[in-house]
């Protein structure tokens, strides 16, 4: 077994493999549902390729082969479900935030679906200054997006706190750490923000079209 915190990183990667595999299986079951809508069908096809690429990268990083991974919902040689549960037990607070984030994002997408229906039904600001379904939807979506943003902003600090609670102090050799200041969370947020911003051109094109 690898020494900590590498062992924990391996557990995290294993849990991520399990999540990517569940996504892959879900996508496979959705092709018929979206087949009548060209853009939704293309999105699902792109996502399917993306998931496959993700799995290849994870398997290579973990120095395993696809045969070692669970190819069915049942546990395979890696014991994905067991490792995932173990990782969640080691990171209870960040895992809880992940559960909340999932629920919030589901609410956001459902409110997003309600809004055009409300507009088509004229249950919106075109008929009243307040209290319509469109008003409620916008307000609720904004509140949930605020929660999602807060989770995105704090998750890195929470994970570092969990590591420190278990005695895993920072071991890097950057100048900040040498004076006792860990910039791990700040660096992680910066990297993820760059990835978020880089994905925006596609969204802007969709909004403007």
Long-range contacts (C-beta under 8 A, 24 or more apart in sequence): 4-168, 5-163, 5-168, 8-87, 8-90, 8-163, 8-168, 10-62, 11-83, 11-84, 11-86, 11-87, 11-90, 12-87, 13-58, 13-61, 13-62, 14-62, 14-78, 14-79, 14-80, 14-83, 14-84, 14-87, 15-80, 15-83, 15-84, 15-87, 15-88, 16-58, 17-55, 17-58, 17-59, 17-62, 17-69, 17-78, 17-80, 18-70, 18-80, 18-81, 18-83, 18-84, 19-84, 20-51, 20-54, 20-55, 20-58, 21-55, 21-69, 21-70, 21-80, 23-47, 23-51, 24-48, 24-51, 24-52, 24-55, 25-73, 27-51, 90-162, 90-166, 91-159, 91-162, 92-162, 93-158, 93-161, 93-162, 94-155, 94-158, 94-159, 94-162, 97-151, 97-154, 97-155, 97-158, 98-155, 100-147, 100-151, 101-148, 101-151, 101-152, 104-144, 104-147, 104-148, 104-151, 105-148, 107-140, 107-144, 108-141, 108-144, 108-145, 108-148, 111-137, 111-140, 111-141, 111-144, 112-141, 115-141, 152-189, 152-192, 153-189, 156-184, 156-185, 156-188, 156-189, 157-185, 160-184, 160-185
